[in-house]
Amino acid sequence: MNPAPSRRQFLKTSLGTLTLTAGLGSLSSFAADAVAPRKRAMKKGFMLNAFPGRAMPVAKQFQLLKEAGFDGVEPRSHLNQDEVLRARDATGLSIPSVTCGTHSRLLAQGARSQWQGGVDGIQQALRDAKRYGASSILVVPGLVTENISYEENYQRTQAGIRACIPLAEELGVTMAIENVWNNFLMSPMEAARYVDEFKSAAVGFHLDIGNMMYLGWPEQWIRTLGKRIAKVHIKEFSRKKMNQEGLRQGFQVEYLEGDNNWPAIMKALDDVGYRSWAIVEPAYKPKDVEGVERLKQISERLDRIIAS
């Protein structure tokens, strides 16, 4: 009896089949995305800010995501709550997380009015999440610039998040700190320390797989952060494109065609007991595919990532 293929062999075989089919010209690139069985209990989410194509009402976005096979949506904060709830209820999609990055970046500012605006923004996101049934919000921990020092950002963002802990604990919603390109929390050990210093279950981590690819290896971050991880953003990244074309060009690559070692990443998530959502934030936008076809393409590739 032949041994069962490894996760890495499975992924390579899937990609090889896809390449051969496309070469024969018998199917379009969209149709060639064979769907792999999902072996994990993770649900598939979509970050609404990354919705491809032309702008459209929230209800229509939810509808197309449902048709594409997603289980849930991650909207931004400060939307019309009633509109979002109507879209949720009409489609049956869940809302696992709410983003408030634009507002939480304000915590870095020295001016009291701007800093307070960041606190107010996070608190509104917490209330949005509670009403939608979301278990966490995505919080960007400020930013470090030439004029905002690392130490200043550390102190200001921690003070702002601490001011929101009583409300978060009351509502039962986690403030999940995301690793973004803000020159801050540059290692998994520091990220873990930053979260732990709050001494509250209301603060966790929202790990963006693609955002940290230029700093290291996601599977290492996952094992260090462990149970602190509340949600995960699934994003592809190419170190080759980064090195040849510039840092941000690393994101200009299709899912499963970059340098993310998805079998190792998924195994690390298994090892730390992560069973929550896999939320895509697609940065690559092909010019010839959009709308529901693009969403189906992403959904099917996410199936293969989850099964890797």
QUILINUR-V355755 format. One record per run of one state. SS is the DSSP state (H for helix, E for strand, L for the rest). FROM is the first residue (numbers start at 0). LEN is the number of residues. Records with the same first field share a line. If there is no record, write none. Layout:
SS=FROM-LEN  FROM-LEN
//
This chain:
L=0-6  24-18  50-7  68-3  76-4  91-2  99-1  108-3  132-3  140-9  171-2  178-9  196-6  208-9  234-4  245-1  251-10  271-5  280-10  306-2
H=6-18  47-3  57-11  80-11  100-8  111-21  149-22  187-9  217-11  238-7  246-5  261-10  290-16
E=42-5  71-5  93-6  135-5  173-5  202-6  228-6  276-4
//
